[in-house]
Amino acid sequence: MATKTAKSKPAPKASTKASTKASTKAISKSAAKKAAAKKPLTYAAAGVDIDAGDEVVDRIVPIVKRTYSPRVLGLHGAFAGMFRLNGPAGFGSKKMRKYKDPVLVGCTDGVGTKVLLAAEFKIYDTVGIDCVAMNVNDLIVQGAEPLFFLDYLGLSKLDPTNTTAMIAGVAKGCEIAGCSLIGGECAEMPDIYAPGDFDVAGFCVGVIEHARVTKQPKPKVGDIVLGLASSGVHSNGYTLVRRIIADAGLSYTKKYAELGGKRLIDVLLEPTRIYAREVIGMLDALGAKEAVSGMAHITGGGLPGNVSRALGSDVDAEIHADAWIPPAIFPFLQQHGGVETSEMFRVFNMGIGYTIIVRPKMAATVMKILRKLGENPVPIGQIVKGKGDCRVV
């Protein structure tokens, strides 16, 4: 059987080869000239300024060092921070911490969409406090002493002045909480964040004696629920807040009589309260006494969603809404947004940022201790027989 063979192509003429070679040389020379005319590409031209980052590091050294306790080891700028468990207690106390069987406690959190308002109005020195508060307030619910904090800041452009203000806010929060800022990361990512946008997150580590964990009493019928006041909205529910303001056509920069003549934006960016000094001071004062049977940080989910996390499956918490007067921002938002009361309590803290459940016989003692520490605790409810729920009545 005959087979077909492919025909070979004729060899190109010599003149064609020479023409192609000359054309290639011309393109190469042209490309070389264009390349020579361009400035060398740098990281800064691509959107990341190393020099600005170095300037921020230089600026924050004294700010961060203010948070250090004698238990911080190593140098600022190291690849990791080090912290000693045993040593002087926080808050300037001369008392020495000597843990026998320490349990480390860790948590992480951010500030949520509250950062959008901070970015829009270029107010950078408060959300860092919020970031510390959201972590530390969770940590102390376990009865843990806050030890150290690390922050993560992601942003579109690293402006030394604005970035330093953000980190200074974190450091201020650490000073309030009595913990040390021993590390962090500042990431300039213009391909991730739109111009002007940023986000901040934090990570906190604390410690508690194992014996205190195993001997923690549980809430029982008759226990009293004490409330510690919030400073306002804190750092939850801002997606709803922003929707209310947009739908109602409110102005962030207007001063409202209902808010005591303050600008709306200033009320909304009021930092989250940090309760570490009062709560840890209370626990230290009580020692081994069986007084506190549960605590809760009132964040997303409000009182119903957070107090219930401190309960067993055999009891409920009844919270009396008339036991305190919520800050003006809450009725302001409810009125302008047409939000039902039950939804307000399910989303916002409504003026109570932290709760402590105590034995009835120890309630007066606990309240006295808290008052000495500068708090104004308010009895807001009691523990009743139930199934592990919290309801506002």
C-alpha positions in Angstrom: 0.0 0.0 0.0 1.4 3.3 -1.0 1.9 6.0 1.7 1.9 9.8 1.4 4.9 11.8 2.6 4.9 15.4 3.7 6.4 17.8 1.2 9.4 19.7 2.6 9.3 23.5 2.6 11.7 25.4 0.4 14.6 27.0 2.3 14.2 30.7 2.8 16.1 33.0 0.6 19.3 34.6 1.9 17.8 38.0 1.5 14.8 37.1 3.7 17.1 35.9 6.6 19.1 39.1 6.5 16.0 41.2 6.5 14.6 39.4 9.6 17.9 39.7 11.4 18.2 43.4 10.7 14.6 44.0 11.9 15.2 42.1 15.2 18.3 44.3 15.9 16.3 47.4 15.3 13.6 46.4 17.7 16.2 45.5 20.4 17.9 48.9 20.0 14.5 50.6 20.3 13.5 48.6 23.4 16.9 49.4 25.0 16.5 53.1 24.4 13.0 53.1 25.9 14.2 51.1 28.9 17.1 53.5 29.4 14.6 56.4 29.4 12.5 54.9 32.2 13.3 55.3 35.9 14.2 52.0 37.6 11.2 50.4 39.1 11.1 50.4 43.0 8.9 48.9 45.7 7.7 52.4 46.6 6.6 53.0 42.9 4.7 49.7 43.1 2.9 51.0 46.2 4.9 50.0 49.3 7.2 52.5 51.0 9.9 50.9 53.0 11.3 54.3 54.2 7.9 55.2 55.6 7.7 51.9 57.4 11.1 52.6 59.0 10.0 56.0 60.0 6.9 54.6 61.8 9.1 52.1 63.7 11.3 55.0 64.9 8.3 57.0 66.0 6.5 54.2 67.9 9.5 53.0 70.0 8.9 55.4 72.9 5.1 54.9 72.7 5.4 51.1 72.8 8.0 51.1 75.6 5.5 52.9 77.9 3.5 49.7 78.0 6.5 47.5 79.0 6.6 45.9 82.5 9.7 44.4 84.1 8.4 41.0 82.8 9.1 42.0 79.1 12.3 40.5 77.9 14.3 41.2 74.7 14.5 44.4 72.5 12.0 46.3 70.5 12.2 45.4 66.9 13.1 41.7 67.5 11.5 39.1 65.4 9.3 38.0 68.3 8.5 39.3 71.7 9.2 37.5 75.0 7.3 37.8 78.3 8.1 36.2 81.7 5.1 34.7 83.6 6.3 35.4 87.1 7.2 39.0 88.2 5.5 42.2 89.3 1.8 42.4 88.8 0.3 44.9 86.4 -1.2 48.3 87.0 1.9 49.5 88.8 1.4 47.1 91.7 4.4 46.0 93.8 2.7 42.6 94.3 4.7 39.7 92.7 3.0 37.1 90.6 4.3 33.6 91.2 2.2 31.1 89.3 2.4 27.5 90.5 0.4 25.8 87.8 -0.3 28.4 85.1 -2.8 28.1 82.3 -2.4 30.4 79.3 -5.5 32.1 77.9 -5.5 33.6 74.4 -8.0 35.4 72.2 -8.2 37.5 69.0 -10.6 40.1 67.8 -10.9 43.2 65.7 -13.1 46.4 65.7 -15.5 45.5 62.9 -17.0 48.1 60.6 -16.4 50.9 63.1 -13.1 51.3 61.3 -15.0 52.5 58.2 -16.1 55.6 60.2 -12.6 56.2 61.6 -11.2 56.0 58.0 -13.9 58.2 56.5 -13.4 61.0 59.1 -9.7 60.5 59.5 -9.9 59.9 63.3 -7.2 57.3 64.0 -6.4 57.5 67.7 -9.4 55.7 69.1 -9.9 52.4 67.3 -6.6 51.1 68.6 -8.2 51.3 72.1 -11.2 49.5 70.8 -9.1 46.7 69.5 -7.4 46.1 72.8 -10.7 46.3 74.7 -12.4 43.7 72.5 -9.7 41.3 73.3 -8.9 42.1 76.9 -12.5 42.2 78.0 -13.0 38.7 76.6 -9.8 37.5 78.4 -10.8 38.7 81.8 -14.1 36.9 81.6 -12.0 33.7 82.2 -10.5 35.4 85.3 -7.1 35.7 83.5 -4.6 38.4 84.1 -3.8 40.1 80.7 0.0 39.7 80.0 0.8 40.9 76.5 -0.8 42.1 73.3 0.1 42.0 69.6 -1.5 44.1 66.9 -2.0 43.7 63.2 -2.6 46.7 61.0 -3.4 46.4 57.3 -3.8 49.5 55.2 -3.6 50.9 51.7 -0.9 53.4 52.3 1.5 53.8 55.2 1.4 57.4 56.3 3.8 57.9 59.2 1.6 60.4 61.1 -1.7 58.5 60.7 -0.1 55.1 61.3 1.6 56.2 64.4 -1.7 57.6 65.7 -3.3 54.2 65.2 -0.5 52.3 67.0 -0.5 54.9 69.8 -4.2 54.1 70.3 -3.3 50.4 70.7 -0.5 51.3 73.2 -2.9 53.5 75.1 -5.4 50.6 75.4 -2.6 48.4 76.7 -1.7 50.9 79.3 -5.3 51.0 80.5 -5.5 47.2 80.5 -2.2 46.7 82.3 -0.7 44.6 79.6 2.4 45.0 77.4 2.5 45.6 73.6 5.4 43.3 72.7 4.9 43.0 69.0 2.9 43.7 65.9 2.7 43.9 62.2 2.0 46.8 59.9 1.2 45.7 56.3 1.0 48.2 53.5 -1.2 46.5 50.8 -2.5 48.9 48.1 -3.8 45.9 46.1 -6.0 44.7 48.9 -7.2 47.9 50.6 -8.8 50.8 48.7 -7.1 54.2 49.2 -7.7 55.4 52.8 -9.0 52.1 54.0 -7.5 50.1 56.9 -8.3 47.4 59.4 -6.9 46.6 62.8 -6.9 43.3 64.7 -5.3 42.2 67.9 -4.2 39.1 69.8 -4.0 38.9 73.6 -2.5 36.3 75.9 -3.2 36.1 79.7 -2.7 33.6 82.5 -4.6 32.1 85.3 -3.9 29.5 88.0 -5.2 26.1 87.1 -6.7 25.7 90.6 -8.8 28.8 90.0 -10.2 27.3 86.7 -11.1 24.0 88.3 -12.7 25.6 91.4 -14.8 28.1 89.5 -18.3 28.0 91.0 -21.3 27.9 88.6 -24.3 30.3 88.7 -27.3 29.0 90.7 -30.8 30.2 91.5 -30.7 33.4 93.6 -27.4 34.8 92.3 -27.4 38.5 91.5 -26.4 39.9 88.1 -24.3 43.1 88.4 -23.8 45.4 85.4 -20.9 47.7 84.6 -21.7 50.7 82.4 -20.5 50.9 78.8 -19.2 54.1 77.2 -21.7 53.8 74.4 -22.0 51.6 71.4 -18.5 50.1 71.9 -17.5 48.0 68.9 -20.5 46.0 67.8 -23.5 46.7 65.6 -22.0 49.4 63.4 -23.4 47.9 60.2 -26.9 48.6 61.6 -25.7 52.0 63.0 -24.5 53.1 59.5 -27.7 51.9 57.9 -29.8 53.8 60.3 -27.9 57.0 59.7 -28.0 56.6 55.9 -31.7 55.8 55.8 -32.6 58.7 58.2 -30.4 61.2 56.4 -28.5 62.1 59.6 -25.3 64.0 59.5 -22.2 62.5 61.2 -20.7 66.0 61.8 -23.9 67.7 63.2 -24.2 68.4 66.9 -27.5 66.9 68.2 -29.2 68.2 71.3 -30.3 64.6 72.1 -26.6 63.7 72.3 -25.8 66.4 74.7 -24.7 68.8 71.9 -22.0 66.5 70.7 -21.2 65.6 67.1 -22.7 62.2 66.1 -19.3 61.0 64.8 -17.6 61.7 68.1 -20.3 59.8 70.1 -20.0 56.8 67.7 -16.2 56.7 67.9 -16.1 56.9 71.7 -13.7 54.0 72.6 -14.8 50.8 74.1 -14.3 50.6 77.9 -11.6 48.3 79.2 -12.6 46.6 82.5 -9.4 44.8 83.3 -8.2 46.9 86.1 -11.5 46.7 88.0 -12.2 43.1 87.3 -8.8 41.7 88.1 -8.5 44.0 91.1 -11.9 42.6 92.3 -10.8 39.0 91.9 -7.5 39.6 93.7 -9.3 41.3 96.6 -11.7 38.4 96.9 -9.0 35.7 96.9 -10.3 32.2 97.5 -13.8 33.4 98.6 -16.7 31.9 96.6 -18.3 35.1 95.4 -18.2 35.4 91.6 -20.0 32.6 89.7 -19.8 34.0 86.2 -19.0 37.0 84.0 -19.8 38.1 80.5 -18.4 40.7 78.1 -21.4 42.3 76.3 -20.5 42.3 72.6 -22.4 41.2 69.5 -25.6 39.6 70.6 -26.2 42.0 73.4 -27.2 40.9 76.9 -29.3 37.9 75.8 -26.6 36.5 73.6 -23.7 37.0 76.0 -24.9 36.5 79.6 -26.4 33.2 78.5 -22.8 32.0 77.7 -22.0 32.2 81.4 -24.9 30.0 82.5 -25.4 26.3 82.9 -28.3 24.4 81.3 -30.3 24.5 84.5 -30.7 28.2 85.1 -31.8 31.4 83.3 -30.8 35.0 83.8 -33.6 37.6 84.1 -32.4 41.1 83.3 -34.6 44.1 84.3 -34.4 46.8 81.6 -35.6 49.5 84.0 -32.6 48.9 86.3 -30.4 51.5 84.4 -30.8 54.3 82.0 -29.1 53.6 78.6 -26.8 56.3 77.1 -28.5 58.8 74.8 -27.1 57.2 71.7 -29.3 54.2 72.0 -32.8 55.9 72.1 -31.4 58.2 69.4 -30.6 55.3 67.1 -33.9 53.5 67.9 -36.0 56.5 67.2 -34.4 57.4 63.9 -34.1 53.8 62.7 -37.5 52.5 63.9 -35.8 49.5 65.5 -37.9 47.3 67.8 -36.7 47.2 71.5 -36.1 43.5 71.3 -33.8 44.0 68.3 -31.9 46.8 70.1 -31.2 44.5 73.0 -30.2 41.7 70.6 -27.7 43.8 68.7 -26.3 46.5 71.2 -25.0 46.5 74.7 -27.7 49.1 75.6 -25.4 50.7 78.2 -24.1 47.6 80.0 -20.7 46.6 78.8 -19.8 43.9 81.3 -21.7 41.7 83.8 -20.7 39.9 86.9 -22.8 37.2 88.5 -22.3 36.9 92.3 -23.6 35.0 95.2 -26.3 37.0 97.0 -24.5 37.0 100.3 -21.4 38.4 98.7 -23.1 41.0 96.4 -22.6 43.9 98.9 -18.9 43.0 99.3 -18.3 42.7 95.6 -20.0 46.0 95.0 -18.0 47.7 97.7 -14.7 46.4 96.2 -15.7 47.6 92.7 -16.6 51.1 94.0 -13.2 51.4 95.6 -11.7 50.5 92.3 -13.7 53.4 90.6 -16.6 51.4 89.2 -20.3 52.0 89.8 -21.9 48.5 89.7 -25.7 48.2 89.3 -27.8 45.2 90.2 -29.6 44.5 86.9 -31.1 41.0 87.4 -31.0 37.6 89.0 -30.6 34.0 88.3 -33.7 31.8 88.2 -34.5 28.2 87.3 -34.4 27.6 83.6 -32.6 26.1 80.6 -29.6 28.4 80.0 -31.3 31.4 78.5 -31.0 35.1 79.3 -34.1 37.4 78.8 -34.6 41.0 79.2 -37.9 41.9 81.0 
